[in-house]
Amino acid sequence: MKKITLIFLLSTTYIFSNINAVVSILPEQTFVKAIGGNKVNISLMVLPGNSPHTYEPKPSQMKDVAKAALYFAIGVEFENVWLSKFKNLNSTMKIIDLTHNIQILKMQAHTEHDDQRQQEHDDHKKYKGNDPHIWTSPKNVKIIAKNIYESLAKEDPANESYYKQNYNKFISLITETDLKIKSILSNKPKGTKFMVFHPSWEYFAQAYGLKQLPVEMEGKSPKPKELINLIKEAREEQISAIFTQPEFSDSIAKVMANELHIKVIKVSPLAPNWSENLISIAHAIAGKE
């Protein structure tokens, strides 16, 4: 009898308390899992190895959307096209804006060293569109975590204390991550530059007083003259590595790395191991990798 009662209690806990949720990218999955624990079933839209700029969901993923209670949106490009379609498919699904209360930056699209490009563009044309990579800043992830916690607690008030406990634990991890990065970068002067192929790390750079130098110009590879200027600037700034993403070609970065005798480091802002990823980047910038 006791065994039957225990099975019943366990089954009611897992049947009636689970929330079906959908996230756009892997870091979100990490964040929602940290707070939602075993009370949230999470479906991922942009599968590993794909770009959120151009992703199109598979039919099986549309089925997940059709039964979801919550969709956690984070401002990546494919959402501009698909969120309205998701809402048409599932009108009862609530769309949670995880960018709420976060200051959105513009996407950096040129380097300051490129004098010709400086002359060709006015200040308001230095950037192209919003930078969606808000989760590369621990300060922003704390805001994201709060948005997740509040939405889960509202959707499932019976388990609010469970989500609160997980939320507090996750906030501690974010704080610990931030302190580790500050310690790693403590010997680097303010304004230290690091070179990236795709400008995905501006929130990280601003959080720690750094400056990213993007190779890519408004979504296009640099022209020969621009490439010469980039190599010259990399030498002047004593750049020790170029960060590239698995989602993009790194052929130009390899050419630059060979010329400069430096490393090409593949790192994705879409990596699921959010904390370890940022700490690894800090180590590379500090020359401790």
N, C-alpha and C positions, 0 to 999 in steps of 0.2 A: 504493500500500500504506500509506504514511504517513497519507494522507488518510482511509482507511478506519479505521485504528487510532485516529486522533484522534476521528472520529465515534463510534466504539464507546466510547471512554473518556468522552466527554461524555455520551453517552446513559446509560451506567451510573451516572454521578454523579447525573443528574437523575431517573432512574427509581427507583433504589434508596434514595436518601437523603431524598426528600421525605416530610414528615409532613402528613397531613390534619388540620387543627385548626379548631375553631369558637370564635368569641368572641361575646359578647353585644352589645357596643356599640363604636362607632367608636374611642374612645380606646384600647381594648384592641387593636384591629386595628393601630393605630399602634405600640403597644408590642411586640406579638408580631412585627410586620414588622421592627422595628428590630433585634431580637435573632435572629429566625429567618431573616431575609434570604430568599434564593431557595431555601432548603431546607424551607420550610414553606408549604403551601397554606392560606390563611386564608379561612374562610367567616364572614360577618357575619349575626347574627340580627336585631337591631333596626335596620332600614334608616333612612337619613337622613330627618328630618322626623317620625319616629314617637316615641312615648313608651315608655320601658322599663317604665313602670308597668302598661301595659295591652296590650302588644304580643302578637300571636299569630302564630307562624311560618307561612310559606307552605309548600305542599306541596313546592316545589322546595328549600326550606331543610331540610325534614325528610330529603330525600334526602342532603343534605350531612352531616347528623348521622349518618345510617345508615352512612356510610363513613369517619367521623372516628376518629382514634386518640386525640385529646385534645379536651376541652372546657374552655376557660378561663372559669370562673365568677367574677363580681366582686361579687355581692351585690345586683344590681338586682332590682326587685320581680317582674318576669315570671319570673325563675328559680325563684321559690318554687313556681310552678305547673308549669313546664315541665321542669325538670331531671330529675325522676323519670320523666316521659314519655320524655325523650330517652334515659335509661338503659334503660328498657324496650325501646326501639327498637333500641339498640345496647349490649348488655351488656358488650362488650369495651372500649368507650370509657372512658378514664380522665377523671374530672372533677377539674380542678386548681383549688383554692380560692386565688384571688389575694389574698384578704383575710387570709391566714395571716400572723400576727405583726403585724397592724395593729390599733391601738386604734380600735374603732368608736364613733362619736359618735351621740347621739340627734338626731333631726330637730327643729330649732327650730320652734316652732309659735305663738309670740306675741312681742310686743314688750314690753320692760320698761316703756315709758311708759304702757301701757294699764292704768290703775289698776283699772278695773272688772273686767277680765279677771284681774288679779292676785288680786283678792278671791274670784273665782269658782273659781279653780283652786288646788289644793295644789301643792307643789313637784314632786311626782312626776307631775303631769299637765301640766307645762309643755311636754312633748315628746311626740311621737306617732311611735313606731316608730324604727328605725335610719336614719341618714343614709347612703345608699349611695355618695355622691360622693367616695370616698376618693382618687381620682386628681387632685383639685384641689390637693393638697399635694405638692410635689416630694419631700419626705421619704418620703411614702407610695409615690410612684412608684418610688423606689429599691428599696423592699421588693417591690413588684409585679414590677419587672424581675428581681430575684433569683429570685423564685418562678418566673417564666417561664424564665429561663436554666436553673435546676436541673431543671425538668420536661423541657425539650427535650434537655438533655444526658443525662438518664436514659433518655429514649425513643430517642435516637439517639446513643449514646456514640461512634460512629465519627467524628462531626462535632463533638465537644465543644469542640475548640480553635476552631473556626469560630464557635460560639455564644458562647464566652468572649470572643473578640475583639470581636464585635458588642456584647456586654453591656458591656464596658469602655468602648467608644465611646459607648454610650447613657448610661451613668452620667456621663460627662463632660458630655454635653449637659444632663442634669438639673441637675448642679452649676452649670453656666453659666447656666441658666434661673433657678435660685434666686438666684444672685448678682445677676443683672440686676434681678430683682423687688425685692430688698432695696435696691439702689441707687436704683431709681425711687421707692420708698416711704421713703427715708431721712429726708426732711424732714417726714413725717407723724407726729405724736405717737402713742404707744401708746394703743390704745383708739379710734382714729379709726373712725368709723362710715360704712358705705356701705349704701344701700338696695337691696333686691332684691325682686322680686315673689314668686318661689318660693325658699324657703330652701335653695339648692343649694351655697352657698359657705362653709359653716362650717369645713371643713378648711383652705381657703385662708385664711380669716380668722384662725384660730388659729395658723397657720404664721407669720403676719406681724404678730401683735399687733393685729389689726383686729377690728371687730364688725359683723356683718351685721344689718340691720334688715329683717325680712321683712314684706311687705304681706299676703301670704296667711296666713290663720289656720286651721291644721289642715285644709288643703286647701280652704278656703272663702274667698271674697272678703270683705273687711271690711265690717261694717255701717256706716251713716252716722256714728255716734258714734265708732267705731273709726277710720274714715277721717279724721275731724277731728283725732283725737289723733295719727295718723300724720303728717299734714301739719304739725301743730304741732311735732312732734319733728324732722321733716326741716328745718324752719326753724331750730330751736334748734341743730341739729348742722351747719348750713350744708351740707346734702347738695347735691351738684352734679349728680347724675344718678340715675336709677333703672334698674337692670339687669333686663331681662325676657328670657324664653327664647322662641325661635321655636315651641317645642312647646306653649306656653300663650298664651291670650288676653292682650293687653296693654291692653285698654280702660280698666280702672281705673287702670293706671299712667299712661296718657295724660292722664286727668282730673287726677291728682295733679301730673304734670309741668306741665300748663297752669297750674294754681293756683300752683305754686312757681316757674314760669319756668325750668325745668331741662330737661335732655335725657332722652329714653328711649333707652337703649342695649340693643340686642338682642344677647345673647351666650349661647351654649349650652355647658354643661359637657360636652355630647356631641360637641363639635367635634373633628374628626380632627387638626387642627393644634394639638396639646396645648400645646407650648411657646409658640408665638406667641399663643395664646388667653390664657394666664395673664399674659403680659407686657402684652398689650393691656388687660386688666382692671386691672392695676396702674397703667398710664398713666392710665386713666380715673379711678380713685380718687384719684390724685395730682393730677388736674386738668391733666394734660399731653397729653391726647388732642387 
